[in-house]
Amino acid sequence: MAAAGHGNGNGNGNGNGIVCSIVAASFREAAFVSPHWPDSWTCSMPRWCGGAVVRHNAYAAETGDSERFVTALVVEITPDEQVPVANCGHGLLHLLRDGVATALRLSACVPLGLAALADTPASSTMSPCPLGRPSCCPPTVRTHRDPRLRRKLYPLSERLQERASLAPDELPLSLYEDARRFSGRDQHDDITLLTVHRVDGRAGSG
C-alpha cells in the first residue's frame, strides 16, 4: 500500500506524517485480522485503515488540531496477470511494458478517513500486472513542483515514458534525480516512488 497524508486542504504539515504513521501501524495490525475478513483484501483494507484515520480525527477535534485524510493505493500482488487494486484518491498507477508507460484508469474511491462522505463502500478494480516489467505507484512525486514554472506539477506520465525501457533497479533513482532537477533542488516535501517488478510469479519492489 502506498499512502500520503493531507490536511487543511494543502497537503502540508507535521500532522500528515503522524496520520500516515497511524495508517502504517493499522496496515501492519491488519495482518493479524485480515484472514477473518468476509470481503476481499483490497476492499476491506481501506475500511480498516480508514477507521484508524477517523479515530485520529475524533481525537484531533477534541484537542483543536486539524482533521486529516490519507490518499492510498492498495494493490494485492497475486500470481495472476490481473491483480485487484483499490485507488483511494491517490495518484495513477502506471504499467511499464515493452518500452511503453501506460497510466491505468481505475475506479476511484474516497481517501481514507472520508468514507462517511461516500455513497458506496470502497471497491477494487482488476488491473494488469504482467511479468517482466515494473508497475509504479506514485504517492507524492506528482505534487513535486518547479518554482520557476509557477508551481507546475511534475509530469510523471511523460517522464515515465522517457524511461520506460530502463532496468527496474535503475528507474527509481532516475526519476528521483529528475524530480530534483525539476524543482531546482528547492525541495520542501518528500519524493516517493514505489515500483513492483514481477519475475516468474514473484514480486520485487524498489
HUKA-V879785 format. One record per residue. N is the residue number from 1. RES is the residue in one small letter. PHI is phi in radians with two decimals (none if undefined). Layout:
N,RES,PHI  N,RES,PHI
This chain:
1,m,none  2,a,-1.81  3,a,-2.53  4,a,-2.52  5,g,-1.58  6,h,-2.48  7,g,-2.88  8,n,1.05  9,g,1.35  10,n,-2.08  11,g,1.28  12,n,-2.07  13,g,2.06  14,n,-1.10  15,g,-1.08  16,n,-1.14  17,g,-1.14  18,i,-1.14  19,v,-1.20  20,c,-1.17  21,s,-1.13  22,i,-1.11  23,v,-1.15  24,a,-1.09  25,a,-1.14  26,s,-1.14  27,f,-1.09  28,r,-1.15  29,e,-1.10  30,a,-1.08  31,a,-1.02  32,f,-1.53  33,v,-1.98  34,s,-1.05  35,p,-1.05  36,h,-1.77  37,w,-1.24  38,p,-1.30  39,d,-1.74  40,s,-1.12  41,w,-1.07  42,t,-1.24  43,c,-1.47  44,s,-1.39  45,m,-1.06  46,p,-1.04  47,r,-1.19  48,w,-1.14  49,c,-1.24  50,g,-1.10  51,g,-1.09  52,a,-1.15  53,v,-1.18  54,v,-1.08  55,r,-1.14  56,h,-1.09  57,n,-1.16  58,a,-1.11  59,y,-1.21  60,a,-1.09  61,a,-1.12  62,e,-1.26  63,t,-1.73  64,g,1.46  65,d,-1.44  66,s,-1.35  67,e,-1.30  68,r,-2.39  69,f,-2.41  70,v,-2.30  71,t,-1.47  72,a,-2.64  73,l,-2.13  74,v,-1.85  75,v,-2.18  76,e,-1.78  77,i,-1.41  78,t,-2.14  79,p,-1.22  80,d,-1.40  81,e,-1.26  82,q,-1.92  83,v,-2.12  84,p,-1.34  85,v,-2.34  86,a,-2.07  87,n,-1.78  88,c,-1.74  89,g,1.23  90,h,-1.68  91,g,-1.17  92,l,-1.26  93,l,-1.47  94,h,-1.96  95,l,-1.92  96,l,-1.92  97,r,-2.72  98,d,0.96  99,g,1.34  100,v,-2.20  101,a,-1.79  102,t,-2.12  103,a,-1.40  104,l,-1.54  105,r,-1.54  106,l,-1.95  107,s,-1.09  108,a,-1.64  109,c,-2.00  110,v,-1.25  111,p,-1.06  112,l,-1.10  113,g,1.73  114,l,-2.08  115,a,-1.05  116,a,-1.13  117,l,-1.55  118,a,-1.63  119,d,-1.39  120,t,-2.29  121,p,-1.24  122,a,-1.04  123,s,-2.31  124,s,-2.03  125,t,-2.13  126,m,-1.37  127,s,-2.16  128,p,-1.19  129,c,-2.52  130,p,-1.28  131,l,-1.29  132,g,1.74  133,r,-2.32  134,p,-1.44  135,s,-1.91  136,c,-2.04  137,c,-1.99  138,p,-1.69  139,p,-1.26  140,t,-2.27  141,v,-1.12  142,r,-1.15  143,t,-1.68  144,h,-1.31  145,r,-2.05  146,d,-1.66  147,p,-1.11  148,r,-1.38  149,l,-1.93  150,r,0.97  151,r,1.10  152,k,-1.21  153,l,-1.22  154,y,-1.08  155,p,-1.38  156,l,-1.05  157,s,-1.03  158,e,-1.12  159,r,-1.23  160,l,-1.13  161,q,-1.06  162,e,-1.15  163,r,-2.04  164,a,-1.13  165,s,-1.70  166,l,-1.18  167,a,-1.16  168,p,-0.95  169,d,-1.43  170,e,-1.68  171,l,-1.11  172,p,-1.02  173,l,-1.15  174,s,-1.09  175,l,-1.19  176,y,-1.08  177,e,-1.12  178,d,-1.18  179,a,-1.13  180,r,-1.14  181,r,-1.14  182,f,-1.04  183,s,-1.53  184,g,1.16  185,r,1.05  186,d,-1.71  187,q,-1.63  188,h,-2.08  189,d,-2.56  190,d,-1.35  191,i,-2.15  192,t,-2.30  193,l,-2.46  194,l,-1.96  195,t,-2.04  196,v,-2.16  197,h,-2.04  198,r,-1.78  199,v,-2.38  200,d,0.93  201,g,1.42  202,r,-1.84  203,a,-2.10  204,g,-2.12  205,s,-2.23  206,g,-2.61
